[in-house]
Amino acid sequence: PLEQYVALAVVAGALSSMGAVAVLNESGHTSLPAGVFKSQELGKHSLEMLREGFPLTSLFCGFVKYEVEDIEGVWMRTYGADCFGLPDFAAHAQGHHEGQKYSDIFNNVLRYLLESGAEMAAGHTMQVGKTTFMKLRDPLDDEYYLQGPGTTLVVELIEEDECNAH
């Protein structure tokens, strides 16, 4: 599907000069202005940039933040990764100010999984910073709002010394 999304982005860029306004990814719960994909905006290596440098969480897999009634903090998650055969990721953050951090983590992990063919599941851990790891779990029964068409894994950030703690 990456090549299909790249083709869609190129067509959107071309159509933007004819009045196209936006590109919508319904399964990713996201959209971007069509003008973002104009060839002059992307440069002469636009196809390579869309394939390798464009953040997956910008359009190909959506990144959404939302508040759940009676729960402190903000849930941040991806949508649409199942189109790539990948899990979606979710994290319970302290607030909206952590959005860029989680978007970057999710994007980097999704890119790694897409390029390497590696798989992740509940119970796995992965280093995402110098001393920071993400520990994965399945959503709890009362986290119904994390359900989606594919697998969603909840990310809990832990420090190195917590990785093997029982």
Number of C-alpha atoms within 10 A of each C-alpha: 10 15 11 10 15 20 14 14 23 21 15 22 25 17 17 19 12 9 10 14 15 17 21 15 17 13 16 21 16 20 15 15 14 22 22 17 25 19 15 11 11 18 11 10 9 19 18 12 14 20 14 13 11 18 19 23 24 15 22 27 27 23 25 17 19 13 14 11 6 6 9 12 14 19 21 25 26 29 28 25 24 18 16 14 15 19 21 25 27 26 21 21 19 12 15 14 10 14 19 10 11 22 23 15 17 26 22 16 17 23 18 13 17 16 10 9 11 9 12 15 15 14 10 11 18 14 16 16 12 8 10 16 20 21 21 22 18 17 18 9 9 7 10 9 10 23 13 13 12 15 17 25 24 22 24 15 20 16 14 15 10 12 15 6 6 4
